[in-house]
Amino acid sequence: MEEEIQNDAMDDRARRADKIIKNPKNYKICAGCESIVAKKVTICPNCHAYRYIDSESMVIAQAQELGNREARSVLGVDLE
């Protein structure tokens, strides 16, 4: 059961990464926690940083990396 949940999570990450790779101009990388966020975001929802990397090639590379591994970040919802 746990393995099935883990596979679903990895599939979801891969789908989100694919969406980002297809439209990197709509995203940026947080310089604080290296999360990928929407271009319109002012403050990172994960770490509250406000500096970003806008390079489309870097966004693609980061999406490829994040889409191929398990989540490691602790999000606010994890602490509730």
Secondary structure as UniProt FT lines:
FT   HELIX           2..22
FT   HELIX           24..26
FT   STRAND          27..30
FT   TURN            31..33
FT   STRAND          36..38
FT   TURN            39..40
FT   TURN            45..47
FT   STRAND          52..53
FT   HELIX           56..67
FT   HELIX           76..79
//
